[in-house]
Amino acid sequence: MGKQNQFRALVWDLGGVILRTEDLSFRERWERRFGLEPWGLEKLIFRSKMSKLASIGKASTEDIWNSVQEKLGLTNSELEQLRVDFFAGDRIDEELLAFIRRLKGQVKIGMITNAWPDIRPWMEEQAGIADAFDHIVISSEVGMVKPQKEIYWLSLSGLDVAAEEALFIDDFVENIEGAEAVGMHAIHFQDPVETMQTIQERLERSG
């Protein structure tokens, strides 16, 4: 009888997992300036209609920032500073990335990210993390977002694994549920150390 949960692939989310906002002070200064509630700037930018359109490839990153500029009444120089400050507190989890790189070759490594159109060049050229993954699915390139089932199928097809052979890691419960709905195994990311330990244990059990 074959072993249960024979994992052949790990599929990762990017934002909130590998890339996390660790320093909120930059955003908080802008929130105080405009009288926004905590996390109000993120809501204004990431949850805007233009951001949602960009996430499925129907708007550009520039369209998002032009919309923000209009909403907040910013000058061009203020907008440029906001763009820098908004991401200034973001950090790549280097320990988690090193863990992913160590596992590459033992299992296939994928990514599914709901992201704007400029994320691939950022991962390839600025962050230098794209090479840690065998296959990357970006919502703005494929016109669909998590938790739509088709985006998980795209990842599984690109990695050439069955759903039950893949373990998906994401920080949003609805995305976890979406993965499980197509038959993937999943881990709700909350703590990086705990997540790495859980993955290692599950891979050893499936070995």
C-alpha positions, 0 to 999 in steps of 0.5 A: 500500500502506498504512503499517504500524502506523498508530497511532490510540490510546495506552492507558496503565497508571496505577500503576507508569507515570504514578503511581509510588512514588518515596519508599519511606521512609514504607512502610519505617518501618512495615515495620521496626515490624512486622518485615516484609521489604522491600516487605512492606507493599505485599504485605500490602495490594495482594496481599491477598485483599481487595485482589484482590476490590476490584480486581474490584468485590467489596469496598470500599476500606474493606474492604481497610483494615479487613482490614489493621487486623485483621492488624496489630492497629492502633488507628483512629488508627494505621490512619489514619496508615498510610493516609496514609503508604502513599501519601505517597511516590507521585508523578504523573510530570508530564513524562509526563502533559504528554507524554500531554496533548500527544498527545491530539488527535493520537491517542486516549488510553486507560487500563486500570488494575487498581485499587480502587473509589475510583480514579476520583474520585481521578483526577478530583477530587484528582489532576486527571488524568482529563481527559487521557484519552478513555476510562478502563477501571477493573478494579473498575468492569468486574469484570475485571483485566489480563491478561484479554483482555476488558478490552483489548477494552473499551478498544478498543471505548471508543476505537473503534479496532482492536487493531492501531491501538493501542499499550499501555504497562504496567510488568508483562510479563504485562499486555503479553503480554495486550495482544499476545495480542489484537493490540495493540502494546505497550511494556514500561515501565521508564524514562519518558524512554526510553518517551516517545522510543520512542512518539514514534519509533513514531508518527512512523514510523506517521504 
